[in-house]
Amino acid sequence: MLKKIMLSIVAVVLLAGVVHLIAQERNDEPATRQTPRQRRGMGRRGEGMTPGGMDRPGRGMGPGQGRFMPGRAGASSIESSPIPKTKAEKKILSILDDMDKNQRRGMMNVPIEDGRLLRLLTETVGAKHVVEIGTSNGYSGIWFCLALRKTGGRLTTYEIDARRASLARENFKRAGIDKLVTLIEGDTHEEVTKLKDPIDVVFIDADKEGYVDYLNKLLPLVRPGGLILAHNINMRGGRGSGIQDYVKAITTNPDLETVFYLQGGGISVTLKKR
Ligand SMILES: C[S@@+](CC[C@H](N)C(=O)[O-])C[C@H]1O[C@@H](n2cnc3c(N)ncnc32)[C@H](O)[C@@H]1O
């Protein structure tokens, strides 16, 4: 009899345990059931997740393919490399690569992502005439020429330093685009007043205190629908005060529309409205 009572107690305790476990399992379940894709942290397409969940760098990526990089604010940004379409483009890109690796020191060149943007914008507007202030050794100029050889355009570029100007001439030749370029040596503040032809794209990348003067002198020559680009636009303090005056000038003029691209060295992209 005692044995029967003991067995019944054990059975009741076991049953209670099973009921408790089932209840706990129910409480842990998510409010909505996840798909296997969601459980892998990939979300549904169109839910603000990165495509294929590729939010980490270096996941099965090769050269030229999109690569998601962690951004400064924790958000992701995308990186890719230029892929040459022709032998000529490959040669020009290899010269740029060589300049990037072996000549950058003291040349104050734009970073590669800025060079790519200059090329892209120039080709997009079908520029026939680009004016660059601050040639240095010709690095950004060659990026412009990558576009100009396709749009049938030309580059007028200004440099005050004779040594850099001479290096630029060599680099333009090496890249095979020297026929597209007119390099003017001297102080641009004076030289630029001799320009008479219409301009499709202006790139200002020289003395920061001079940006507003360059804008005032060149804006009348920029065709409606043309672009005025300026480098190091997020520079602050010291020489940055010239930049701040420039930012004020381009953001308060109703004839202009400006956006800021801050991924590389910082470029303002200003449209002269039609
Ligand atoms: C930042 S670097 C230009 C870099 C070039 N755009 C590139 O990415 O390859 C600025 C250049 O402007 C030149 N410069 C400065 N003041 C100038 C002026 N008043 N007229 C012409 N060139 C000037 C400097 O000698 C220097 O080579």
The ligand as a MOL file (V3000), in Angstrom:
LIG
                    3D

  0  0  0     0  0            999 V3000
M  V30 BEGIN CTAB
M  V30 COUNTS 27 29 0 0 0
M  V30 BEGIN ATOM
M  V30 1 C 46.0260 70.3590 -53.5170 0
M  V30 2 S 47.1740 70.6130 -54.7620 0 CHG=1
M  V30 3 C 46.3390 70.1050 -56.2050 0
M  V30 4 C 46.1960 68.6110 -56.3140 0
M  V30 5 C 45.6550 68.1610 -57.6330 0
M  V30 6 N 44.3640 68.7370 -57.8980 0
M  V30 7 C 45.5290 66.6550 -57.6120 0
M  V30 8 O 44.5960 66.1290 -56.9950 0
M  V30 9 O 46.3770 65.9920 -58.2150 0 CHG=-1
M  V30 10 C 47.1400 72.3470 -54.9070 0
M  V30 11 C 48.0620 72.9020 -55.9810 0
M  V30 12 O 47.6820 74.2450 -56.2500 0
M  V30 13 C 48.8360 74.9850 -56.5130 0
M  V30 14 N 48.5240 76.4020 -56.2680 0
M  V30 15 C 48.4060 77.0500 -55.0920 0
M  V30 16 N 48.0930 78.3470 -55.2870 0
M  V30 17 C 48.0060 78.5300 -56.6240 0
M  V30 18 C 47.7010 79.6200 -57.4600 0
M  V30 19 N 47.4330 80.8370 -56.9420 0
M  V30 20 N 47.6820 79.4410 -58.7930 0
M  V30 21 C 47.9650 78.2200 -59.3200 0
M  V30 22 N 48.2430 77.1440 -58.5880 0
M  V30 23 C 48.2640 77.2820 -57.2570 0
M  V30 24 C 49.8770 74.4080 -55.5710 0
M  V30 25 O 51.1840 74.6830 -56.0390 0
M  V30 26 C 49.5270 72.9210 -55.5890 0
M  V30 27 O 50.2880 72.2140 -56.5060 0
M  V30 END ATOM
M  V30 BEGIN BOND
M  V30 1 1 1 2
M  V30 2 1 2 3
M  V30 3 1 2 10
M  V30 4 1 3 4
M  V30 5 1 4 5
M  V30 6 1 5 6
M  V30 7 1 5 7
M  V30 8 2 7 8
M  V30 9 1 7 9
M  V30 10 1 10 11
M  V30 11 1 11 12
M  V30 12 1 11 26
M  V30 13 1 12 13
M  V30 14 1 13 14
M  V30 15 1 13 24
M  V30 16 1 14 15
M  V30 17 1 14 23
M  V30 18 2 15 16
M  V30 19 1 16 17
M  V30 20 1 17 18
M  V30 21 2 17 23
M  V30 22 1 18 19
M  V30 23 2 18 20
M  V30 24 1 20 21
M  V30 25 2 21 22
M  V30 26 1 22 23
M  V30 27 1 24 25
M  V30 28 1 24 26
M  V30 29 1 26 27
M  V30 END BOND
M  V30 END CTAB
M  END
